Amino acid sequence: MNIVTYQTDIPLKDSYDVIVLGGGPAGCTAAASAAREGAKTLLIEASGVLGGMGTGGLVPCWCPLTDKEKIIYRGMAQTVITRMKAEMPHVPEEKWDWLPIDAEVLKRVYDRFVKEYGVDVLFGTHICQVQAENGCVSSVIASNKQGLCAYRAKVYVDCTGDADVAALAGAAFMHGDKNGNLMPATLCFTVANIDEEAYRRRGGIHGQKQNSPIHAVVTDNAFPLVTDSHLCPHMIGNGVLGLNSGHLCQVDSTDPQSVSDALMKGREMAHQIHEGLKKYCPEVFAQSIMVATAPMMGIREGRRILGDYTLTIDDYISRRTFDDEICRNSYYVDVHMSPEQQASCGANLQRRYEPGESHGVPYRCMVPQNLINVLVAGRSVSCDREIQGSVRVMPNCLCTGEAAGMAAAMAAKTDSDVHAVDVKKLRERLKEEGVYFL
């Protein structure tokens, strides 16, 4: 590779206590939580919306908020989702599992939520480099319409989804399985003007149903990009169906070319799925139109940091409780695979809990081993690949974000060392704010 040397003076903005990188669910609660603790907080987001997969990614529903007995994703997680429900009157008040998402409603909810706590938000800004020495980040270099700018804080919370900041700062991380395989990605999309009554008469069209039309689509050579029956539909409004459907294999979210190619292929795949549904389920889809494909690729797996503790599938199986846990998780282990991987291993890797069961998520899995003033929240926390299939979902991201933001504010008041945060005080404050753990 040829190298071009480029030097320029970069302006520095250094008035913040905490900077949160990435405005998905984890980033929104991290920023709001840090600001609630009195930290002057900046939230930097590459796109033009907050909310990540639930907004820009068009994921059509929330994974369950309960352990089938009670709500366990509480605190800011419950607050955000309660506010969304308040603007979706067709959603039953008692419903907390597999809640549909109206992306436009959720965008406004997140906007209001972070501004309520006085968070500064900067859209359209990409982190392109990190200045770090001896494990301490001194600034992040960002790029936007005004060019390059350095942003300095006492503590940084990496909610980029791929631990981009931590990796650029030199943190150790894992990526995929031992053979480099990554869980398939999905480009979600929305279809309007379906026959809702006909849809209900069918009892839905989920890919796990034997009579789902997706099975016929998969075997029809007219739709070559539709290679498996992954079809997760949710009614998000009158006559409007959100679809988390199709698999794009070996998409590397840390490789811009890989993501670029997948976005174009994903739009073609969404078109083929829709045309296939119109062909094999005309009573529901004959008059339907596709109104949107997501501008953001639905990534399930990227980098995972090596933290002070690595959460494992054994912790899931043993329903483990930790002295430093900052939330609980009860979502099933949902490891997606390509058709070839599934055929070789015989089945999807799935494990499920009984009602009332859950496991703890320890603070230490958000703390990179070799960095001093950086925390990581969201799907990039320190965990093995199998349990990542469980902790990666949005309710968990909301909860780890709230804890990380609070811890960052606490560290910023002392020596900025996130390893030295008083976890007892952190847990006391989280309890005061309604977070659930044992």
Secondary structure, 3 states (H helix, E strand, C coil): CCCCCCCCCCCEECCCCEEEECCCHHHHHHHHHHHHCCCCEEEECCCCCCCHHHCCCCCCECCCCECCCCECCCCHHHHHHHHHHHCCCCCCCCCCCCCECCHHHHHHHHHHHHHHCCCEEECCCEEEEEEEECCEEEEEEEEECCEEEEECCCEEEECCCCCHHHHHCCCCEEECCCCCCCCCEECCEEEECCCHHHHHHHCCCCCCCCCCCHHHHHHCCCCCCCCCCCEEEEEEECCEEEEEECCECCCCCCCHHHHHHHHHHHHHHHHHHHHHHHHHCHHHHCCCEEEEECCCCECCCCEEECECCCECHHHHHCCCCCCCEEEEECCCEEECCCHHHHHHHCCCEEECCCCCCCEEEEHHHHCECCCCCEEECCCCCCECHHHHHHHCCHHHHHHHHHHHHHHHHHHHCCCCCHHHCCHHHHHHHHHHCCCCCC
